[in-house]
Amino acid sequence: MDGTTVCLFAKRLETGSFCWPNVQDGIIRLTVAQLSALLEGLDWKRVHAARETPSPIQPS
């Protein structure tokens, strides 16, 4: 991205409010999963990157 993109979202929450992340240097940084959670009214801070699960070792 070139940093000039602006997005406007509108959503009505039945109760409560959005929990917005901190703005640093005029920018809010979220992963795609965190943005999706935020737009659904969920706590985006509880969204973490997927952890790689090692494959089980087959007995020889």
PDB file of N, H, CA, C and O in Angstrom:
ATOM      1  N   MET A   1       0.833  -1.185   0.000  1.00  0.00           N
ATOM      2  CA  MET A   1       0.000   0.000   0.000  1.00  0.00           C
ATOM      3  C   MET A   1       0.870   1.238   0.000  1.00  0.00           C
ATOM      4  O   MET A   1       2.006   1.220   0.474  1.00  0.00           O
ATOM      5  N   ASP A   2       0.332   2.294  -0.528  1.00  0.00           N
ATOM      6  H   ASP A   2      -0.591   2.309  -0.913  1.00  0.00           H
ATOM      7  CA  ASP A   2       1.074   3.544  -0.571  1.00  0.00           C
ATOM      8  C   ASP A   2       0.751   4.462   0.601  1.00  0.00           C
ATOM      9  O   ASP A   2       1.294   5.563   0.691  1.00  0.00           O
ATOM     10  N   GLY A   3      -0.125   4.022   1.499  1.00  0.00           N
ATOM     11  H   GLY A   3      -0.566   3.128   1.426  1.00  0.00           H
ATOM     12  CA  GLY A   3      -0.448   4.800   2.686  1.00  0.00           C
ATOM     13  C   GLY A   3      -1.484   5.888   2.477  1.00  0.00           C
ATOM     14  O   GLY A   3      -1.730   6.677   3.389  1.00  0.00           O
ATOM     15  N   THR A   4      -2.102   5.955   1.299  1.00  0.00           N
ATOM     16  H   THR A   4      -1.902   5.314   0.558  1.00  0.00           H
ATOM     17  CA  THR A   4      -3.091   6.996   1.035  1.00  0.00           C
ATOM     18  C   THR A   4      -4.520   6.468   1.044  1.00  0.00           C
ATOM     19  O   THR A   4      -5.457   7.210   0.747  1.00  0.00           O
ATOM     20  N   THR A   5      -4.692   5.209   1.380  1.00  0.00           N
ATOM     21  H   THR A   5      -3.931   4.607   1.621  1.00  0.00           H
ATOM     22  CA  THR A   5      -6.020   4.605   1.346  1.00  0.00           C
ATOM     23  C   THR A   5      -6.817   4.995   2.590  1.00  0.00           C
ATOM     24  O   THR A   5      -6.278   5.014   3.697  1.00  0.00           O
ATOM     25  N   VAL A   6      -8.091   5.304   2.406  1.00  0.00           N
ATOM     26  H   VAL A   6      -8.529   5.289   1.507  1.00  0.00           H
ATOM     27  CA  VAL A   6      -8.987   5.623   3.497  1.00  0.00           C
ATOM     28  C   VAL A   6     -10.188   4.696   3.384  1.00  0.00           C
ATOM     29  O   VAL A   6     -10.763   4.536   2.307  1.00  0.00           O
ATOM     30  N   CYS A   7     -10.560   4.088   4.505  1.00  0.00           N
ATOM     31  H   CYS A   7     -10.093   4.219   5.380  1.00  0.00           H
ATOM     32  CA  CYS A   7     -11.742   3.220   4.536  1.00  0.00           C
ATOM     33  C   CYS A   7     -12.722   3.779   5.556  1.00  0.00           C
ATOM     34  O   CYS A   7     -12.324   4.210   6.638  1.00  0.00           O
ATOM     35  N   LEU A   8     -13.986   3.771   5.213  1.00  0.00           N
ATOM     36  H   LEU A   8     -14.309   3.421   4.334  1.00  0.00           H
ATOM     37  CA  LEU A   8     -15.025   4.226   6.119  1.00  0.00           C
ATOM     38  C   LEU A   8     -15.990   3.074   6.318  1.00  0.00           C
ATOM     39  O   LEU A   8     -16.541   2.539   5.357  1.00  0.00           O
ATOM     40  N   PHE A   9     -16.193   2.692   7.583  1.00  0.00           N
ATOM     41  H   PHE A   9     -15.745   3.126   8.364  1.00  0.00           H
ATOM     42  CA  PHE A   9     -17.101   1.602   7.916  1.00  0.00           C
ATOM     43  C   PHE A   9     -18.169   2.135   8.861  1.00  0.00           C
ATOM     44  O   PHE A   9     -17.896   2.986   9.708  1.00  0.00           O
ATOM     45  N   ALA A  10     -19.362   1.637   8.710  1.00  0.00           N
ATOM     46  H   ALA A  10     -19.584   0.946   8.022  1.00  0.00           H
ATOM     47  CA  ALA A  10     -20.445   1.991   9.612  1.00  0.00           C
ATOM     48  C   ALA A  10     -21.127   0.700  10.062  1.00  0.00           C
ATOM     49  O   ALA A  10     -21.450  -0.164   9.246  1.00  0.00           O
ATOM     50  N   LYS A  11     -21.338   0.587  11.354  1.00  0.00           N
ATOM     51  H   LYS A  11     -21.076   1.289  12.016  1.00  0.00           H
ATOM     52  CA  LYS A  11     -22.009  -0.583  11.884  1.00  0.00           C
ATOM     53  C   LYS A  11     -22.706  -0.168  13.171  1.00  0.00           C
ATOM     54  O   LYS A  11     -22.144   0.564  13.986  1.00  0.00           O
ATOM     55  N   ARG A  12     -23.909  -0.633  13.341  1.00  0.00           N
ATOM     56  H   ARG A  12     -24.365  -1.227  12.678  1.00  0.00           H
ATOM     57  CA  ARG A  12     -24.669  -0.334  14.544  1.00  0.00           C
ATOM     58  C   ARG A  12     -24.550  -1.513  15.494  1.00  0.00           C
ATOM     59  O   ARG A  12     -24.856  -2.650  15.135  1.00  0.00           O
ATOM     60  N   LEU A  13     -24.104  -1.231  16.703  1.00  0.00           N
ATOM     61  H   LEU A  13     -23.856  -0.307  16.995  1.00  0.00           H
ATOM     62  CA  LEU A  13     -24.037  -2.275  17.719  1.00  0.00           C
ATOM     63  C   LEU A  13     -25.321  -2.242  18.540  1.00  0.00           C
ATOM     64  O   LEU A  13     -25.824  -1.171  18.878  1.00  0.00           O
ATOM     65  N   GLU A  14     -25.838  -3.403  18.852  1.00  0.00           N
ATOM     66  H   GLU A  14     -25.429  -4.274  18.578  1.00  0.00           H
ATOM     67  CA  GLU A  14     -27.050  -3.475  19.666  1.00  0.00           C
ATOM     68  C   GLU A  14     -26.759  -2.994  21.087  1.00  0.00           C
ATOM     69  O   GLU A  14     -27.573  -2.288  21.682  1.00  0.00           O
ATOM     70  N   THR A  15     -25.620  -3.367  21.623  1.00  0.00           N
ATOM     71  H   THR A  15     -24.958  -3.940  21.140  1.00  0.00           H
ATOM     72  CA  THR A  15     -25.205  -2.920  22.959  1.00  0.00           C
ATOM     73  C   THR A  15     -23.698  -2.690  22.943  1.00  0.00           C
ATOM     74  O   THR A  15     -22.988  -3.226  22.092  1.00  0.00           O
ATOM     75  N   GLY A  16     -23.231  -1.910  23.865  1.00  0.00           N
ATOM     76  H   GLY A  16     -23.808  -1.475  24.556  1.00  0.00           H
ATOM     77  CA  GLY A  16     -21.792  -1.710  23.998  1.00  0.00           C
ATOM     78  C   GLY A  16     -21.224  -0.777  22.949  1.00  0.00           C
ATOM     79  O   GLY A  16     -21.937   0.024  22.344  1.00  0.00           O
ATOM     80  N   SER A  17     -19.922  -0.901  22.751  1.00  0.00           N
ATOM     81  H   SER A  17     -19.343  -1.551  23.243  1.00  0.00           H
ATOM     82  CA  SER A  17     -19.237  -0.045  21.796  1.00  0.00           C
ATOM     83  C   SER A  17     -18.029  -0.780  21.239  1.00  0.00           C
ATOM     84  O   SER A  17     -17.618  -1.818  21.758  1.00  0.00           O
ATOM     85  N   PHE A  18     -17.472  -0.225  20.179  1.00  0.00           N
ATOM     86  H   PHE A  18     -17.806   0.618  19.757  1.00  0.00           H
ATOM     87  CA  PHE A  18     -16.267  -0.797  19.612  1.00  0.00           C
ATOM     88  C   PHE A  18     -15.102  -0.555  20.556  1.00  0.00           C
ATOM     89  O   PHE A  18     -15.035   0.488  21.207  1.00  0.00           O
ATOM     90  N   CYS A  19     -14.208  -1.486  20.634  1.00  0.00           N
ATOM     91  H   CYS A  19     -14.263  -2.333  20.105  1.00  0.00           H
ATOM     92  CA  CYS A  19     -12.983  -1.353  21.415  1.00  0.00           C
ATOM     93  C   CYS A  19     -11.862  -1.083  20.414  1.00  0.00           C
ATOM     94  O   CYS A  19     -11.315  -2.018  19.830  1.00  0.00           O
ATOM     95  N   TRP A  20     -11.518   0.189  20.212  1.00  0.00           N
ATOM     96  H   TRP A  20     -11.963   0.949  20.686  1.00  0.00           H
ATOM     97  CA  TRP A  20     -10.563   0.579  19.183  1.00  0.00           C
ATOM     98  C   TRP A  20      -9.132   0.431  19.648  1.00  0.00           C
ATOM     99  O   TRP A  20      -8.838   0.660  20.821  1.00  0.00           O
ATOM    100  N   PRO A  21      -8.239   0.053  18.755  1.00  0.00           N
ATOM    101  CA  PRO A  21      -6.812  -0.018  19.090  1.00  0.00           C
ATOM    102  C   PRO A  21      -6.220   1.389  19.192  1.00  0.00           C
ATOM    103  O   PRO A  21      -6.818   2.363  18.736  1.00  0.00           O
ATOM    104  N   ASN A  22      -5.034   1.474  19.799  1.00  0.00           N
ATOM    105  H   ASN A  22      -4.548   0.683  20.169  1.00  0.00           H
ATOM    106  CA  ASN A  22      -4.343   2.759  19.903  1.00  0.00           C
ATOM    107  C   ASN A  22      -3.865   3.219  18.534  1.00  0.00           C
ATOM    108  O   ASN A  22      -3.524   2.410  17.671  1.00  0.00           O
ATOM    109  N   VAL A  23      -3.848   4.521  18.355  1.00  0.00           N
ATOM    110  H   VAL A  23      -4.126   5.178  19.056  1.00  0.00           H
ATOM    111  CA  VAL A  23      -3.323   5.122  17.133  1.00  0.00           C
ATOM    112  C   VAL A  23      -1.867   5.492  17.393  1.00  0.00           C
ATOM    113  O   VAL A  23      -1.562   6.206  18.348  1.00  0.00           O
ATOM    114  N   GLN A  24      -0.973   5.003  16.540  1.00  0.00           N
ATOM    115  H   GLN A  24      -1.221   4.423  15.765  1.00  0.00           H
ATOM    116  CA  GLN A  24       0.448   5.315  16.672  1.00  0.00           C
ATOM    117  C   GLN A  24       0.911   5.973  15.389  1.00  0.00           C
ATOM    118  O   GLN A  24       0.798   5.387  14.313  1.00  0.00           O
ATOM    119  N   ASP A  25       1.428   7.175  15.494  1.00  0.00           N
ATOM    120  H   ASP A  25       1.520   7.651  16.369  1.00  0.00           H
ATOM    121  CA  ASP A  25       1.883   7.940  14.334  1.00  0.00           C
ATOM    122  C   ASP A  25       0.765   8.128  13.316  1.00  0.00           C
ATOM    123  O   ASP A  25       1.019   8.155  12.112  1.00  0.00           O
ATOM    124  N   GLY A  26      -0.468   8.259  13.794  1.00  0.00           N
ATOM    125  H   GLY A  26      -0.673   8.238  14.772  1.00  0.00           H
ATOM    126  CA  GLY A  26      -1.604   8.476  12.905  1.00  0.00           C
ATOM    127  C   GLY A  26      -2.083   7.227  12.189  1.00  0.00           C
ATOM    128  O   GLY A  26      -2.886   7.316  11.261  1.00  0.00           O
ATOM    129  N   ILE A  27      -1.595   6.048  12.612  1.00  0.00           N
ATOM    130  H   ILE A  27      -0.943   5.976  13.367  1.00  0.00           H
ATOM    131  CA  ILE A  27      -1.928   4.789  11.937  1.00  0.00           C
ATOM    132  C   ILE A  27      -2.444   3.775  12.953  1.00  0.00           C
ATOM    133  O   ILE A  27      -1.897   3.640  14.048  1.00  0.00           O
ATOM    134  N   ILE A  28      -3.496   3.070  12.576  1.00  0.00           N
ATOM    135  H   ILE A  28      -3.941   3.179  11.687  1.00  0.00           H
ATOM    136  CA  ILE A  28      -3.982   1.934  13.364  1.00  0.00           C
ATOM    137  C   ILE A  28      -3.544   0.680  12.624  1.00  0.00           C
ATOM    138  O   ILE A  28      -3.874   0.498  11.453  1.00  0.00           O
ATOM    139  N   ARG A  29      -2.805  -0.183  13.306  1.00  0.00           N
ATOM    140  H   ARG A  29      -2.537  -0.035  14.258  1.00  0.00           H
ATOM    141  CA  ARG A  29      -2.310  -1.409  12.676  1.00  0.00           C
ATOM    142  C   ARG A  29      -3.069  -2.611  13.222  1.00  0.00           C
ATOM    143  O   ARG A  29      -3.050  -2.886  14.422  1.00  0.00           O
ATOM    144  N   LEU A  30      -3.742  -3.326  12.309  1.00  0.00           N
ATOM    145  H   LEU A  30      -3.757  -3.103  11.335  1.00  0.00           H
ATOM    146  CA  LEU A  30      -4.490  -4.533  12.656  1.00  0.00           C
ATOM    147  C   LEU A  30      -4.230  -5.589  11.598  1.00  0.00           C
ATOM    148  O   LEU A  30      -3.975  -5.272  10.436  1.00  0.00           O
ATOM    149  N   THR A  31      -4.295  -6.839  12.006  1.00  0.00           N
ATOM    150  H   THR A  31      -4.502  -7.097  12.950  1.00  0.00           H
ATOM    151  CA  THR A  31      -4.248  -7.916  11.025  1.00  0.00           C
ATOM    152  C   THR A  31      -5.633  -8.029  10.394  1.00  0.00           C
ATOM    153  O   THR A  31      -6.589  -7.420  10.874  1.00  0.00           O
ATOM    154  N   VAL A  32      -5.740  -8.791   9.342  1.00  0.00           N
ATOM    155  H   VAL A  32      -4.963  -9.286   8.951  1.00  0.00           H
ATOM    156  CA  VAL A  32      -7.042  -9.009   8.697  1.00  0.00           C
ATOM    157  C   VAL A  32      -8.008  -9.641   9.694  1.00  0.00           C
ATOM    158  O   VAL A  32      -9.172  -9.247   9.767  1.00  0.00           O
ATOM    159  N   ALA A  33      -7.532 -10.618  10.461  1.00  0.00           N
ATOM    160  H   ALA A  33      -6.587 -10.939  10.401  1.00  0.00           H
ATOM    161  CA  ALA A  33      -8.385 -11.297  11.440  1.00  0.00           C
ATOM    162  C   ALA A  33      -8.835 -10.327  12.533  1.00  0.00           C
ATOM    163  O   ALA A  33      -9.988 -10.370  12.962  1.00  0.00           O
ATOM    164  N   GLN A  34      -7.930  -9.452  12.987  1.00  0.00           N
ATOM    165  H   GLN A  34      -6.993  -9.417  12.638  1.00  0.00           H
ATOM    166  CA  GLN A  34      -8.292  -8.477  14.017  1.00  0.00           C
ATOM    167  C   GLN A  34      -9.319  -7.480  13.487  1.00  0.00           C
ATOM    168  O   GLN A  34     -10.261  -7.134  14.199  1.00  0.00           O
ATOM    169  N   LEU A  35      -9.153  -7.013  12.246  1.00  0.00           N
ATOM    170  H   LEU A  35      -8.388  -7.295  11.667  1.00  0.00           H
ATOM    171  CA  LEU A  35     -10.125  -6.095  11.644  1.00  0.00           C
ATOM    172  C   LEU A  35     -11.485  -6.769  11.521  1.00  0.00           C
ATOM    173  O   LEU A  35     -12.512  -6.154  11.808  1.00  0.00           O
ATOM    174  N   SER A  36     -11.497  -8.013  11.102  1.00  0.00           N
ATOM    175  H   SER A  36     -10.663  -8.513  10.869  1.00  0.00           H
ATOM    176  CA  SER A  36     -12.752  -8.749  10.976  1.00  0.00           C
ATOM    177  C   SER A  36     -13.452  -8.844  12.332  1.00  0.00           C
ATOM    178  O   SER A  36     -14.659  -8.623  12.427  1.00  0.00           O
ATOM    179  N   ALA A  37     -12.694  -9.171  13.377  1.00  0.00           N
ATOM    180  H   ALA A  37     -11.713  -9.351  13.300  1.00  0.00           H
ATOM    181  CA  ALA A  37     -13.272  -9.263  14.720  1.00  0.00           C
ATOM    182  C   ALA A  37     -13.806  -7.907  15.165  1.00  0.00           C
ATOM    183  O   ALA A  37     -14.896  -7.825  15.731  1.00  0.00           O
ATOM    184  N   LEU A  38     -13.046  -6.845  14.914  1.00  0.00           N
ATOM    185  H   LEU A  38     -12.160  -6.912  14.455  1.00  0.00           H
ATOM    186  CA  LEU A  38     -13.474  -5.497  15.287  1.00  0.00           C
ATOM    187  C   LEU A  38     -14.780  -5.128  14.610  1.00  0.00           C
ATOM    188  O   LEU A  38     -15.684  -4.593  15.253  1.00  0.00           O
ATOM    189  N   LEU A  39     -14.888  -5.410  13.311  1.00  0.00           N
ATOM    190  H   LEU A  39     -14.154  -5.844  12.789  1.00  0.00           H
ATOM    191  CA  LEU A  39     -16.102  -5.068  12.569  1.00  0.00           C
ATOM    192  C   LEU A  39     -17.299  -5.905  12.997  1.00  0.00           C
ATOM    193  O   LEU A  39     -18.443  -5.499  12.790  1.00  0.00           O
ATOM    194  N   GLU A  40     -17.051  -7.066  13.588  1.00  0.00           N
ATOM    195  H   GLU A  40     -16.122  -7.396  13.755  1.00  0.00           H
ATOM    196  CA  GLU A  40     -18.141  -7.897  14.106  1.00  0.00           C
ATOM    197  C   GLU A  40     -18.524  -7.513  15.536  1.00  0.00           C
ATOM    198  O   GLU A  40     -19.450  -8.080  16.115  1.00  0.00           O
ATOM    199  N   GLY A  41     -17.786  -6.525  16.104  1.00  0.00           N
ATOM    200  H   GLY A  41     -17.034  -6.064  15.633  1.00  0.00           H
ATOM    201  CA  GLY A  41     -18.088  -6.096  17.466  1.00  0.00           C
ATOM    202  C   GLY A  41     -17.440  -6.973  18.514  1.00  0.00           C
ATOM    203  O   GLY A  41     -17.799  -6.902  19.690  1.00  0.00           O
ATOM    204  N   LEU A  42     -16.481  -7.807  18.103  1.00  0.00           N
ATOM    205  H   LEU A  42     -16.189  -7.865  17.148  1.00  0.00           H
ATOM    206  CA  LEU A  42     -15.778  -8.687  19.035  1.00  0.00           C
ATOM    207  C   LEU A  42     -14.527  -8.004  19.557  1.00  0.00           C
ATOM    208  O   LEU A  42     -14.114  -6.971  19.032  1.00  0.00           O
ATOM    209  N   ASP A  43     -13.925  -8.576  20.587  1.00  0.00           N
ATOM    210  H   ASP A  43     -14.261  -9.416  21.014  1.00  0.00           H
ATOM    211  CA  ASP A  43     -12.696  -8.026  21.153  1.00  0.00           C
ATOM    212  C   ASP A  43     -11.527  -8.420  20.266  1.00  0.00           C
ATOM    213  O   ASP A  43     -11.049  -9.552  20.342  1.00  0.00           O
ATOM    214  N   TRP A  44     -11.063  -7.511  19.431  1.00  0.00           N
ATOM    215  H   TRP A  44     -11.451  -6.591  19.368  1.00  0.00           H
ATOM    216  CA  TRP A  44      -9.985  -7.786  18.477  1.00  0.00           C
ATOM    217  C   TRP A  44      -8.689  -8.149  19.174  1.00  0.00           C
ATOM    218  O   TRP A  44      -7.836  -8.802  18.573  1.00  0.00           O
ATOM    219  N   LYS A  45      -8.511  -7.738  20.452  1.00  0.00           N
ATOM    220  H   LYS A  45      -9.204  -7.208  20.941  1.00  0.00           H
ATOM    221  CA  LYS A  45      -7.269  -8.027  21.182  1.00  0.00           C
ATOM    222  C   LYS A  45      -7.126  -9.512  21.489  1.00  0.00           C
ATOM    223  O   LYS A  45      -6.027  -9.980  21.790  1.00  0.00           O
ATOM    224  N   ARG A  46      -8.222 -10.253  21.418  1.00  0.00           N
ATOM    225  H   ARG A  46      -9.114  -9.873  21.174  1.00  0.00           H
ATOM    226  CA  ARG A  46      -8.165 -11.687  21.723  1.00  0.00           C
ATOM    227  C   ARG A  46      -7.848 -12.530  20.496  1.00  0.00           C
ATOM    228  O   ARG A  46      -7.741 -13.752  20.593  1.00  0.00           O
ATOM    229  N   VAL A  47      -7.696 -11.884  19.338  1.00  0.00           N
ATOM    230  H   VAL A  47      -7.782 -10.891  19.259  1.00  0.00           H
ATOM    231  CA  VAL A  47      -7.360 -12.585  18.094  1.00  0.00           C
ATOM    232  C   VAL A  47      -5.845 -12.666  17.989  1.00  0.00           C
ATOM    233  O   VAL A  47      -5.159 -11.644  18.028  1.00  0.00           O
ATOM    234  N   HIS A  48      -5.330 -13.861  17.857  1.00  0.00           N
ATOM    235  H   HIS A  48      -5.886 -14.691  17.825  1.00  0.00           H
ATOM    236  CA  HIS A  48      -3.888 -14.070  17.773  1.00  0.00           C
ATOM    237  C   HIS A  48      -3.545 -14.785  16.479  1.00  0.00           C
ATOM    238  O   HIS A  48      -4.393 -15.434  15.867  1.00  0.00           O
ATOM    239  N   ALA A  49      -2.311 -14.661  16.079  1.00  0.00           N
ATOM    240  H   ALA A  49      -1.622 -14.134  16.576  1.00  0.00           H
ATOM    241  CA  ALA A  49      -1.835 -15.374  14.890  1.00  0.00           C
ATOM    242  C   ALA A  49      -1.938 -16.871  15.134  1.00  0.00           C
ATOM    243  O   ALA A  49      -1.736 -17.349  16.251  1.00  0.00           O
ATOM    244  N   ALA A  50      -2.252 -17.595  14.084  1.00  0.00           N
ATOM    245  H   ALA A  50      -2.416 -17.207  13.177  1.00  0.00           H
ATOM    246  CA  ALA A  50      -2.349 -19.048  14.190  1.00  0.00           C
ATOM    247  C   ALA A  50      -0.988 -19.624  14.540  1.00  0.00           C
ATOM    248  O   ALA A  50       0.039 -19.208  14.004  1.00  0.00           O
ATOM    249  N   ARG A  51      -1.000 -20.574  15.436  1.00  0.00           N
ATOM    250  H   ARG A  51      -1.834 -20.913  15.871  1.00  0.00           H
ATOM    251  CA  ARG A  51       0.239 -21.238  15.817  1.00  0.00           C
ATOM    252  C   ARG A  51       0.394 -22.505  14.997  1.00  0.00           C
ATOM    253  O   ARG A  51      -0.568 -23.236  14.761  1.00  0.00           O
ATOM    254  N   GLU A  52       1.615 -22.749  14.571  1.00  0.00           N
ATOM    255  H   GLU A  52       2.397 -22.155  14.762  1.00  0.00           H
ATOM    256  CA  GLU A  52       1.867 -23.967  13.808  1.00  0.00           C
ATOM    257  C   GLU A  52       1.917 -25.144  14.772  1.00  0.00           C
ATOM    258  O   GLU A  52       2.671 -25.138  15.746  1.00  0.00           O
ATOM    259  N   THR A  53       1.111 -26.142  14.487  1.00  0.00           N
ATOM    260  H   THR A  53       0.499 -26.147  13.696  1.00  0.00           H
ATOM    261  CA  THR A  53       1.086 -27.343  15.316  1.00  0.00           C
ATOM    262  C   THR A  53       1.971 -28.387  14.670  1.00  0.00           C
ATOM    263  O   THR A  53       1.757 -28.754  13.515  1.00  0.00           O
ATOM    264  N   PRO A  54       2.978 -28.877  15.410  1.00  0.00           N
ATOM    265  CA  PRO A  54       3.853 -29.885  14.811  1.00  0.00           C
ATOM    266  C   PRO A  54       3.082 -31.181  14.542  1.00  0.00           C
ATOM    267  O   PRO A  54       2.182 -31.553  15.295  1.00  0.00           O
ATOM    268  N   SER A  55       3.455 -31.857  13.455  1.00  0.00           N
ATOM    269  H   SER A  55       4.186 -31.555  12.844  1.00  0.00           H
ATOM    270  CA  SER A  55       2.835 -33.134  13.121  1.00  0.00           C
ATOM    271  C   SER A  55       3.270 -34.183  14.135  1.00  0.00           C
ATOM    272  O   SER A  55       4.413 -34.180  14.593  1.00  0.00           O
ATOM    273  N   PRO A  56       2.353 -35.077  14.480  1.00  0.00           N
ATOM    274  CA  PRO A  56       2.754 -36.140  15.420  1.00  0.00           C
ATOM    275  C   PRO A  56       3.825 -37.034  14.805  1.00  0.00           C
ATOM    276  O   PRO A  56       3.838 -37.277  13.598  1.00  0.00           O
ATOM    277  N   ILE A  57       4.695 -37.504  15.636  1.00  0.00           N
ATOM    278  H   ILE A  57       4.684 -37.307  16.616  1.00  0.00           H
ATOM    279  CA  ILE A  57       5.775 -38.403  15.181  1.00  0.00           C
ATOM    280  C   ILE A  57       5.225 -39.827  15.123  1.00  0.00           C
ATOM    281  O   ILE A  57       4.660 -40.334  16.092  1.00  0.00           O
ATOM    282  N   GLN A  58       5.403 -40.451  13.971  1.00  0.00           N
ATOM    283  H   GLN A  58       5.862 -40.039  13.184  1.00  0.00           H
ATOM    284  CA  GLN A  58       4.921 -41.824  13.790  1.00  0.00           C
ATOM    285  C   GLN A  58       5.887 -42.793  14.477  1.00  0.00           C
ATOM    286  O   GLN A  58       7.098 -42.698  14.283  1.00  0.00           O
ATOM    287  N   PRO A  59       5.360 -43.722  15.277  1.00  0.00           N
ATOM    288  CA  PRO A  59       6.258 -44.711  15.900  1.00  0.00           C
ATOM    289  C   PRO A  59       6.882 -45.612  14.826  1.00  0.00           C
ATOM    290  O   PRO A  59       6.239 -45.953  13.833  1.00  0.00           O
ATOM    291  N   SER A  60       8.149 -45.989  15.050  1.00  0.00           N
ATOM    292  H   SER A  60       8.671 -45.711  15.856  1.00  0.00           H
ATOM    293  CA  SER A  60       8.810 -46.844  14.063  1.00  0.00           C
ATOM    294  C   SER A  60       8.769 -48.296  14.457  1.00  0.00           C
ATOM    295  O   SER A  60       9.283 -49.147  13.731  1.00  0.00           O
TER     296      SER A  60
END
